Amino acid sequence: MSASEVDLNDPLNWYIADSMDDYNVCLNPEVAKEIVHRHGGYPKLVNALKEAIVTLEKEGCGEKAERLRRELQELGELE
């Protein structure tokens, strides 16, 4: 599956598709982020990744921690 394809077996994609009727604007990254944030698991995953970064740093795995930090920054979850 390429990056531009949607996984129709992913329930989150169903949720997003069903929510699209609630929005009368073009879907841009900020709107998409708001929709994804509605899904209760997303904030929990972000917090788990932040905790994992701290643990990896404490265990001396700075390279792995930095990789996760960059991923969160790309998602706009770290400044």
N, C-alpha and C positions, 0 to 999 in steps of 0.2 A: 504494500500500500504506500503510495507516495504521500508527501507532506500536504498536498492539496486535496486529497481524498478524505471523505468522512467515513468513519467506522459506524455503520448502521447498527451494529450489535452492541454499541456502547450506550447504556441507558442515559448517560449525561447528554449525549447528542439528541436523544429523543426529547429530553427535558428542554434543551435549548430550542429545538424545532417547535415544540408546543408553545414556548414562551414568545416566539417571534411575533405572534399576533398582538402581543401587548405593546409593541414598539412600532412607531410610525416614522422611524428614522433609518438611515442607512447604517448598516452594521459596521462600526469602526472598532479599533482595538479597545477603546475605553468602554463602549457599550457592551462588547463581548465580555470584558472583564467583570462588569456589573452583573451580567447574566450568570457567569460562572460562579461569582461570589454568592449567588442565591443558593447554590448547592451546598448543603450543610457540611459536606465532607471536605470541601476545599480549604477552609480556614484551619481545620484540624491537620490536614496534610502539610500546610505551610508551617504550622507550629512544630510538627514532628520533624520537618526538615531543619528548622532552626535549632532544635534540640540536638539533632544529629550532628550538625556543624560544630556545636560547642563540644560534644563528646569526642568527635574526631580530632578536634584541635587538642584536647586534653590527652588523647592517646597518641599524639605525635603523627597524626595522619593529615598534615596540613594541606597536602596536594588534593586529597579527596574533599576536604572541607572547602577549599577554595573553589573547586569545581561546582559543588552544590551552591555555594554563595553566588557564583556567577549566574547559575540557573535561576535563583530567586531574584536576582537583580534584573534579569531579562524579563521576568514576570511582573516586575514593578513591586515586588514584596520586600525589597531591601533598598535602603538608600545608599 
